[in-house]
Amino acid sequence: MIVETEYGTVNIKSEVVKDIVYKAVMESYGTVDMGKQGFFDKLANLWIKEESKGISVIEEEGKIVVNLDLVLEYGLPVKKVAENTQENVYHRIESMLNYNDVVVNVHIAGLKF
């Protein structure tokens, strides 16, 4: 992601955005884990950094699209937890990167007891 300033350009890597998103998700109430929950998905996650597991950041046509695969705590209202996490990620990216055109998609990958 390239940001133009009055002094020049700033290049922000997608790994930085993933770190921001990961911290925002883990601070959200009701989110237990991230990533898909199938057997082969768990095997593949052994070689992936914890911070990038379950997070996809795509920059297209001047906007940032964040896709999240979340595992939520069992017994909590799923819709409310997903909305709160979505809002938390959106506001964190908006405030830290000063970027308004952000789309956050949440996919519920599972529930944990």
C-alpha positions in Angstrom: 0.0 0.0 0.0 1.5 3.3 -1.1 0.5 6.5 0.8 1.3 9.9 -0.7 2.3 12.6 1.8 3.5 16.1 1.2 7.1 15.0 1.8 7.0 12.0 -0.5 5.6 8.4 -0.5 5.3 5.9 2.2 5.1 2.2 1.4 3.3 0.1 4.0 3.6 -3.7 3.6 0.6 -6.0 3.9 2.4 -7.7 6.9 2.1 -4.5 8.8 -1.6 -4.3 8.1 -1.9 -8.0 9.1 -0.2 -7.3 12.5 -2.6 -4.4 13.1 -5.6 -6.6 12.3 -4.3 -9.5 14.4 -3.9 -7.3 17.5 -7.4 -5.7 17.0 -9.0 -9.2 16.6 -7.3 -10.7 19.6 -8.5 -7.7 21.7 -12.1 -8.2 20.7 -14.3 -10.0 23.2 -15.4 -13.5 22.1 -12.7 -14.2 19.5 -10.8 -17.3 20.6 -8.7 -18.2 17.6 -8.2 -17.5 13.9 -7.9 -19.7 10.8 -9.9 -22.5 9.3 -10.6 -25.6 11.4 -10.4 -28.5 9.0 -7.7 -31.2 9.6 -5.6 -30.2 6.5 -6.0 -26.5 7.4 -4.6 -27.1 10.9 -1.7 -29.0 9.3 -1.0 -26.2 6.9 -1.2 -23.6 9.8 1.8 -25.3 11.4 4.1 -23.5 9.0 2.3 -20.1 9.0 3.1 -17.3 11.4 0.5 -16.9 14.2 -0.2 -13.3 13.2 -1.0 -14.1 9.6 -3.1 -17.2 10.2 -6.7 -16.5 9.1 -6.1 -13.0 7.8 -6.1 -12.0 4.1 -5.3 -8.4 3.1 -5.9 -7.3 -0.4 -5.4 -3.9 -1.9 -7.6 -3.3 -4.9 -8.6 0.0 -6.7 -7.5 2.2 -3.8 -9.2 0.3 -1.0 -8.1 -2.3 1.5 -10.1 -5.5 1.7 -9.5 -7.6 4.9 -10.9 -11.1 5.1 -11.0 -12.8 8.5 -11.5 -16.5 9.4 -12.6 -16.4 13.1 -13.2 -19.0 15.8 -15.5 -17.7 18.4 -16.3 -18.7 21.9 -19.3 -21.0 22.3 -22.4 -19.6 24.0 -21.9 -16.0 22.9 -24.1 -14.3 20.3 -22.3 -14.9 17.1 -23.6 -12.0 15.1 -22.8 -9.5 17.8 -19.3 -10.8 18.4 -18.6 -10.7 14.6 -20.0 -7.2 14.3 -17.9 -6.0 17.2 -14.7 -7.6 15.8 -15.5 -6.1 12.3 -15.9 -2.6 13.8 -12.8 -2.9 16.0 -10.6 -3.9 13.0 -12.1 -1.1 10.8 -11.5 1.6 13.4 -8.0 0.3 14.2 -6.9 0.5 10.5 -8.7 3.8 10.0 -7.0 5.4 13.0 -3.5 3.9 12.6 -3.1 4.2 8.9 -5.4 7.2 8.4 -7.2 5.3 5.6 -11.0 5.5 5.2 -11.7 3.1 2.4 -11.6 -0.2 4.3 -13.8 -3.3 3.9 -13.7 -6.0 6.6 -15.3 -9.3 5.8 -15.7 -11.8 8.6 -16.1 -15.6 8.1 -17.0 -17.7 11.1 -14.7 -20.8 10.9 -15.9 -22.5 14.0 -16.8 -22.4 17.7 -14.7 -23.5 20.7 -16.0 -24.5 24.1 
